[in-house]
Amino acid sequence: MIYIFHLLDKPGAAELRQRVRPEHKAYLAQQAERIAFAGPLLADDGQTMVGSLLAIDFADREAAQRWLSQEPFFLAGLYAGTA
């Protein structure tokens, strides 16, 4: 089943996002064959990253939550919240 993660950054976290981004991309690459789509959420200027949207196939909700709990942006405290 595909699970959607709609993740918003904490305000003022642009530097943290840029610093952790290589780890985030490497973590996503490990699941590349299961990703339906993934990408940054952008501010109205169309350039500033303010969050992430991920759609990934997992066996169940528990597996999806386990994966997210180890995601580098999540571990770094980038996200203000998840939906």
DADA-V185200 format. One record per pair of residues at least 4 apart in sequence whose C-alpha atoms are under 6 Angstrom apart, sorted by the first residue. I is the first residue (numbers start at 0). GAP is how many residues later the second one is. If there is no record, write none. Layout:
BEGIN
i=I gap=GAP
i=I gap=GAP
END
This chain:
BEGIN
i=0 gap=56
i=0 gap=57
i=1 gap=54
i=1 gap=55
i=2 gap=52
i=2 gap=53
i=3 gap=50
i=3 gap=51
i=4 gap=48
i=4 gap=49
i=5 gap=47
i=5 gap=76
i=5 gap=77
i=6 gap=44
i=6 gap=45
i=6 gap=75
i=7 gap=43
i=7 gap=71
i=7 gap=72
i=7 gap=73
i=8 gap=41
i=8 gap=42
i=8 gap=69
i=8 gap=70
i=8 gap=71
i=9 gap=68
i=9 gap=69
i=9 gap=70
i=16 gap=4
i=23 gap=48
i=33 gap=22
i=33 gap=23
i=34 gap=21
i=35 gap=19
i=35 gap=20
i=36 gap=18
i=37 gap=15
i=37 gap=16
i=38 gap=13
i=38 gap=14
i=39 gap=9
i=39 gap=11
i=39 gap=12
i=40 gap=8
i=40 gap=9
i=40 gap=10
i=40 gap=11
i=41 gap=4
i=41 gap=6
i=41 gap=7
i=41 gap=8
i=42 gap=5
i=57 gap=6
i=72 gap=5
i=73 gap=4
END
